[in-house]
């Protein structure tokens, strides 16, 4: 996908977490994709803040 003129893409990274029960047994593996928003500059890269969230149950 080509970006519009004068726009730049935000880098992202995966965050992984392992959920365990009281016995230390692995119950669930969780993963989420997060934007590296700290690379943006207010007024240059954005003027509004928005945080879309989706759950696997809704997809």
C-alpha positions as CSV (number, residue, x, y, z in Angstrom):
1,X,0.0,0.0,0.0
2,X,1.4,3.4,-0.9
3,X,1.2,6.1,1.6
4,X,-0.3,9.5,0.8
5,X,2.2,12.3,0.2
6,X,3.8,13.8,3.3
7,X,2.8,10.8,5.5
8,X,4.9,8.1,7.2
9,X,4.1,4.6,8.5
10,X,4.3,3.8,12.2
11,X,6.5,0.9,13.2
12,X,4.9,-1.9,15.2
13,X,6.0,-4.8,17.3
14,X,4.5,-8.0,18.7
15,X,4.1,-8.5,22.4
16,X,3.8,-12.0,23.7
17,X,2.6,-13.2,27.1
18,X,2.1,-16.6,28.7
19,X,-0.7,-17.0,31.2
20,X,-0.2,-19.6,33.9
21,X,-2.5,-21.1,36.6
22,X,-1.7,-21.3,40.3
23,X,0.3,-24.5,39.7
24,X,2.5,-22.9,37.1
25,X,0.9,-24.8,34.2
26,X,0.6,-22.9,31.0
27,X,-3.1,-22.0,30.4
28,X,-3.0,-19.6,27.6
29,X,-0.7,-17.9,25.1
30,X,-1.5,-14.3,24.4
31,X,-0.2,-12.0,21.6
32,X,-0.9,-8.5,20.6
33,X,0.4,-6.1,17.9
34,X,1.2,-2.6,19.3
35,X,2.2,0.6,17.5
36,X,5.4,2.3,18.5
37,X,3.6,5.6,19.0
38,X,6.5,7.2,20.8
39,X,8.0,7.7,17.3
40,X,5.3,10.2,16.4
41,X,5.3,14.0,17.0
42,X,2.2,15.8,18.1
43,X,1.0,18.3,15.5
44,X,3.2,16.7,12.8
45,X,2.2,13.1,12.6
46,X,-1.1,13.3,14.4
47,X,-3.7,15.8,15.7
48,X,-6.1,13.3,17.4
49,X,-5.7,10.2,19.5
50,X,-7.6,6.9,18.8
51,X,-7.0,3.4,20.2
52,X,-8.8,0.7,18.2
53,X,-9.1,-2.6,20.1
54,X,-10.4,-5.9,18.7
55,X,-11.0,-9.2,20.6
56,X,-10.7,-12.5,19.0
57,X,-14.3,-13.4,20.0
58,X,-15.6,-10.5,17.9
59,X,-13.6,-11.4,14.8
